[in-house]
Amino acid sequence: MTLVDARIGEKLEVKGVQGGRCRDGCGQGILSGLATRGLHVGDRVRVLRAAPFRGPVLVEVESSGVRVAIGRGMAARVLVEPASAAPSE
């Protein structure tokens, strides 16, 4: 599932990205963009808000408390799974 499929309040683990240009590695541009905002693969997040009319999705990174707004197009490519189903470290 992707971030746009998630429910408000749901806790998730970021698993990767789908799609993207493959010149420099598929999805590397998206991953780089997320990293500059403080969000990385493996982070656990909570969905705080999904703006209507294709607006951004707001998530909070569990480990740092950083809130990250992600445009709907990018959020549709961020692969996540429920944190309860994710293996604990």
Residue frames relative to the residue before (quaternion, step in Angstrom):
aa qw qx qy qz dx dy dz
M 1.0000 0.0000 0.0000 0.0000 0.00 0.00 0.00
T 0.3501 -0.7279 0.5496 0.2134 3.57 -1.25 0.36
L 0.7076 -0.4550 0.3225 0.4340 3.58 -1.28 0.19
V 0.6548 0.5118 -0.3382 0.4415 3.62 0.98 -0.65
D 0.6336 0.5249 -0.3288 0.4637 3.61 1.22 -0.35
A 0.5814 0.6314 -0.3572 0.3684 3.59 1.22 -0.47
R 0.4389 -0.6762 0.5319 0.2594 3.53 -1.26 0.56
I 0.6057 -0.5346 0.4423 0.3895 3.56 -1.23 0.49
G 0.7946 0.2752 -0.2288 0.4904 3.57 -0.92 0.96
E 0.5293 0.6484 -0.4040 0.3690 3.58 1.23 -0.29
K 0.2840 -0.7380 0.5899 0.1633 3.56 -1.05 0.86
L 0.0360 -0.8246 0.5593 -0.0765 3.53 -0.76 1.15
E 0.2785 -0.7022 0.6155 0.2249 3.52 -1.36 0.24
V 0.4041 -0.7016 0.5354 0.2405 3.57 -0.91 0.97
K 0.1845 -0.8234 0.5337 0.0558 3.58 -0.68 1.16
G 0.7433 -0.3019 0.2302 0.5507 3.61 1.12 -0.54
V 0.4326 -0.6576 0.5312 0.3136 3.54 -1.25 -0.48
Q 0.2732 -0.7347 0.5915 0.1891 3.53 -1.24 0.44
G 0.7995 0.2830 -0.2155 0.4841 3.53 -1.13 0.64
G 0.4296 0.6831 -0.5288 0.2630 3.52 -1.25 -0.46
R 0.6133 -0.5442 0.4203 0.3887 3.55 -1.28 0.24
C 0.3226 -0.7820 0.5112 0.1518 3.54 -1.01 0.81
R 0.3524 0.7389 -0.5078 0.2683 3.61 1.16 0.29
D 0.8015 0.2051 -0.0906 0.5544 3.57 0.87 -0.96
G 0.7084 -0.3507 0.2395 0.5637 3.56 1.21 0.41
C 0.4989 -0.6910 0.4334 0.2930 3.55 -0.70 1.08
G 0.8493 0.1529 -0.1379 0.4862 3.54 -0.81 1.04
Q 0.4411 0.7186 -0.4587 0.2805 3.61 1.20 -0.07
G 0.6215 0.5366 -0.3460 0.4540 3.60 1.05 -0.65
I 0.6453 0.5028 -0.3102 0.4844 3.55 1.02 -0.81
L 0.6569 0.5095 -0.3122 0.4598 3.59 0.90 -0.90
S 0.6436 0.5199 -0.3147 0.4653 3.56 1.00 -0.82
G 0.6542 0.5181 -0.3037 0.4597 3.57 0.97 -0.86
L 0.6565 0.4935 -0.3057 0.4817 3.57 1.01 -0.79
A 0.6440 0.5360 -0.3229 0.4401 3.58 0.97 -0.86
T 0.6462 0.5118 -0.3344 0.4567 3.60 0.99 -0.71
R 0.6714 0.4647 -0.2887 0.4999 3.57 1.24 -0.41
G 0.5884 -0.6058 0.3572 0.3990 3.59 1.28 -0.13
L 0.6117 0.5265 -0.3506 0.4751 3.58 1.24 0.38
H 0.0254 -0.8184 0.5717 -0.0520 3.58 -0.77 1.09
V 0.6166 -0.5008 0.4416 0.4171 3.56 -1.29 0.36
G 0.7496 0.3454 -0.2889 0.4850 3.56 -0.91 0.98
D 0.5466 0.6085 -0.4024 0.4111 3.59 1.22 -0.34
R 0.3029 -0.6974 0.6145 0.2105 3.51 -1.23 0.61
V 0.0632 -0.8099 0.5826 -0.0262 3.53 -0.89 1.02
R 0.2290 -0.7181 0.6328 0.1771 3.52 -1.36 0.30
V 0.3877 -0.7128 0.5366 0.2317 3.56 -0.89 0.96
L 0.2114 -0.8052 0.5472 0.0866 3.56 -0.65 1.16
R 0.8029 -0.0896 0.1215 0.5767 3.56 0.96 -0.86
A 0.0912 -0.7379 0.6639 0.0802 3.51 -1.25 0.59
A 0.3361 -0.7714 0.5069 0.1873 3.57 -0.32 1.25
P 0.4997 -0.6610 0.4661 0.3102 3.58 -1.03 0.74
F 0.8060 0.3156 -0.2193 0.4503 3.53 -1.37 0.15
R 0.6898 -0.5186 0.2628 0.4314 3.54 0.89 1.04
G 0.3357 0.7420 -0.5023 0.2906 3.56 1.14 0.66
P 0.7217 -0.4734 0.2974 0.4082 3.58 -1.30 0.08
V 0.3760 -0.6592 0.6011 0.2506 3.51 -1.40 0.33
L 0.1946 -0.7811 0.5859 0.0932 3.58 -0.85 1.00
V 0.0073 -0.7945 0.6065 -0.0306 3.57 -0.78 1.08
E 0.2689 -0.7242 0.6080 0.1835 3.53 -1.30 0.42
V 0.3579 -0.7226 0.5539 0.2073 3.57 -0.84 1.04
E 0.4826 -0.7219 0.4237 0.2579 3.56 -0.61 1.19
S 0.7185 0.4876 -0.2679 0.4174 3.59 0.80 -0.99
S 0.8006 0.2923 -0.1376 0.5046 3.60 1.04 -0.71
G 0.4118 -0.7128 0.4681 0.3212 3.57 1.20 -0.45
V 0.4246 0.7035 -0.4609 0.3353 3.58 1.31 0.07
R 0.2432 -0.7431 0.6065 0.1444 3.55 -1.04 0.86
V 0.0978 -0.8077 0.5813 -0.0098 3.53 -0.82 1.08
A 0.1998 -0.7479 0.6231 0.1117 3.56 -0.86 1.02
I 0.0753 -0.8012 0.5935 -0.0146 3.55 -0.74 1.12
G 0.4856 -0.6710 0.4805 0.2882 3.56 -0.79 1.03
R 0.6330 -0.5806 0.3598 0.3643 3.56 -1.07 0.76
G 0.6430 0.5304 -0.3319 0.4417 3.62 0.97 -0.77
M 0.6787 0.4599 -0.2849 0.4966 3.57 0.96 -0.86
A 0.6397 0.5379 -0.3256 0.4421 3.60 0.97 -0.85
A 0.6263 0.5469 -0.3311 0.4461 3.58 1.13 -0.63
R 0.6976 0.4412 -0.2678 0.4969 3.60 1.25 -0.24
V 0.5791 0.5807 -0.3773 0.4301 3.59 1.27 -0.21
L 0.2477 -0.7867 0.5548 0.1093 3.56 -0.55 1.23
V 0.0111 0.7939 -0.6050 0.0600 3.55 -0.89 1.02
E 0.1022 -0.7448 0.6466 0.1294 3.52 -1.35 0.18
P 0.6377 -0.5247 0.3756 0.4207 3.59 -1.13 0.50
A 0.5381 -0.6555 0.4266 0.3144 3.57 -0.91 0.93
S 0.6206 0.5559 -0.3525 0.4262 3.60 1.05 -0.65
A 0.6879 0.4584 -0.2744 0.4914 3.59 1.18 -0.58
A 0.5727 0.6000 -0.3768 0.4124 3.57 1.26 -0.30
P 0.5053 -0.6438 0.4680 0.3334 3.60 -0.97 0.75
S 0.3962 -0.7143 0.5205 0.2486 3.57 -0.94 0.84
E 0.4144 -0.7175 0.5097 0.2318 3.54 -1.15 0.67
